[in-house]
């Protein structure tokens, strides 16, 4: 099985191929699943703290002594760190292409974890509350203490089996705000997704080229509209100069053609001599 990174862009753009993510078979069926992820050290810290607390209780109860403060301080500190790590849990919802017979892909591991874990926890609680050694009683066979030990061992066994069982299913190795690393993916799905990405890249290139051509045509159109305007603006001063020359010539012609005034017909005669 392979590991692949799936982004939210691929989900929004419907780039996931019609290939079963687990079996690699062509399919049009999809299954919506909620993947959860937390830092890998959190389950081990919580499990180790719980088992350490139970170990101290059983050991000191077997010798008839009360556990010291250190027996509670170390597991308590581990539980505090584990609880802080739980705050970093993240979720990722995705519609995965999955064949119909694999619709219960995640059901049985979860059912095993839930039933087995609850049974072991119940044995731990009943054993710790009904143990003769813890209650200060003496008996040949302490059923409560044995139930508590069986619950602790069973809890570890359930955790180990669930860990390896989950390793054979589709699981999230890391989840961020933009993508998810999915493990347990069939190689056919990986190859089909790479082909879809190659097609998407070609579509992007064609859209980019078409957009570039459109911009070039728009710029050419703008330049073509600007050239006549500049020519007209450049010829305007010459046209105005021609008009002024024409008006001056017309005024000169009018002065030449005008009849002579009284001052040009002869000198005026003075008054008669007395």
ABEGO torsion letter per residue (X at the ends): XBBBBBBAAAAAAGABBBBBAAAGBBBABBBBBBBBBBBAAAAAAAAAAAAAAAAAAAAAAAAGBBBBAAAAAAAAAAAAAAAAAAAABBBBBBBBBBBAAAAAAAAAAAAAAAAAAAAAAAAAAAAAAABAAAAGBBBABBAAAAAAAAAAAAAAAAAAAAAAAAAABBBBABBBAABBBBBGBBAAAAAAAAAAAAAAAAAAAAAAAAAAAAAAAAAAAAAAAAAAAAAAAAAAAAAAAAAAAAAAAAAAAAAAABBBBAAAAEBBBBBBBX
